[in-house]
Each structure stands twice: as structure tokens, then as C-alpha cells.
Amino acid sequence: MTRPPVEDELAIRELYARYCWALDTGDTDGYCELFTRDAEATEETASGELEVRTGRAEIRKLVLKFHERPDFPGHQHQMAQLVFEPAGPDRWIVRSYAWATINRPPAHPYLHWCGHIRDVVAREGGEWKIAAKAIMGWSGEVLSRFNSK
């Protein structure tokens, strides 16, 4: 099993922590800076369609869909069980489980969404950034190995 060097893996894990923090605290600029200049973000919508955004300006529009929603504060995103696959020099595919809760005390938090992420991370200017992000529900191709009879 090929893994990134420990220093790189720790930096990539920090990238994911910063990603969730920026998303959930409304830090639009900080969120966008976590992507490479030419990054591509794909999100599966509630209707099952794929929304694809390329470049930081388009990714800004994607995150603003959330940051500008009055009901968004209280969301908390988590990503775990990261699996690394080599994708070339200074590039890794990172697969993970992902979920979002909504937490608005005094009500109990609840699970809002769960699925999986397939990212490509790349070193840009000496820092690890997200070069491609696919945010998908827990259905479809990821479950293709199961017999659907």
C-alpha cells in the first residue's frame, strides 16, 4: 500500500480540517483559497444531477449557495476514514466518508446528509490544495460491487 510521506499526510488532513471549518463558519475566502486556481468541484444535487464548477470564481458561487442561505448556520461537516491513492507526482486521490449534521441548540443535533467524497489533492506553491472534488451521495457507482438483484 502506497501512502504519502507522514508530513504530507498530516498537511492533507489539516487541509480537510480547514475545509470543513471554512465551510461551516462562513469563511468564503478561506474556503476558496483551499482549492487550486483551476480546480474542479462536482456536487450531486438533491435531484441527482451533477453540478460542476471549474476555477475558484465558480467554486465561490458554489459555496455561496450555502453561505448565503439563512438556514445554513448550524451545519457541521465531517470527513473521515481517508484512503489515499497515488495520482502522480505531488498528487493524491483521497476518498472519504462525509456527513453533515445540523446543530441548533437547544434542539438536539441531527444527521442532515451523508455520502462520500473523491478528491484529488495537489501541491501548489508548496501547499496542499484541492484540485478536484466530487461530493456524492451514498448510492450509485460507489455501491456497484453489490448484486442489485
DAMOMO-V934121 format. One record per backbone hydrogen bond with DSSP energy under -0.5 kcal/mol. CO is the residue of the C=O (numbers start at 1). NH is the residue of the N-H. If there is no record, write none. Layout:
co:CO nh:NH
co:CO nh:NH
This chain:
co:5 nh:8
co:5 nh:9
co:6 nh:10
co:7 nh:11
co:8 nh:12
co:9 nh:13
co:10 nh:14
co:11 nh:15
co:12 nh:16
co:13 nh:17
co:14 nh:18
co:15 nh:19
co:16 nh:20
co:17 nh:21
co:18 nh:22
co:19 nh:23
co:20 nh:24
co:21 nh:25
co:22 nh:26
co:22 nh:27
co:23 nh:26
co:26 nh:28
co:27 nh:31
co:28 nh:32
co:29 nh:33
co:31 nh:34
co:32 nh:35
co:34 nh:130
co:36 nh:39
co:37 nh:56
co:39 nh:55
co:40 nh:133
co:41 nh:53
co:42 nh:135
co:43 nh:45
co:43 nh:51
co:45 nh:48
co:49 nh:45
co:49 nh:51
co:50 nh:52
co:51 nh:43
co:53 nh:41
co:55 nh:59
co:56 nh:60
co:57 nh:61
co:58 nh:62
co:59 nh:63
co:60 nh:64
co:61 nh:65
co:62 nh:65
co:63 nh:66
co:63 nh:67
co:64 nh:68
co:66 nh:69
co:69 nh:72
co:72 nh:75
co:74 nh:103
co:76 nh:101
co:78 nh:99
co:80 nh:97
co:83 nh:95
co:85 nh:93
co:88 nh:87
co:88 nh:91
co:90 nh:123
co:91 nh:87
co:92 nh:121
co:93 nh:85
co:94 nh:119
co:95 nh:83
co:96 nh:117
co:97 nh:80
co:98 nh:115
co:99 nh:78
co:100 nh:112
co:100 nh:113
co:101 nh:76
co:102 nh:104
co:102 nh:110
co:104 nh:107
co:110 nh:102
co:113 nh:100
co:114 nh:138
co:115 nh:98
co:116 nh:136
co:117 nh:96
co:118 nh:134
co:119 nh:94
co:120 nh:131
co:120 nh:132
co:121 nh:92
co:122 nh:124
co:122 nh:129
co:124 nh:127
co:127 nh:124
co:129 nh:122
co:129 nh:131
co:130 nh:36
co:131 nh:40
co:132 nh:120
co:133 nh:42
co:134 nh:118
co:134 nh:136
co:135 nh:44
co:136 nh:116
co:137 nh:139
co:139 nh:142
co:140 nh:143
co:141 nh:144
co:143 nh:146
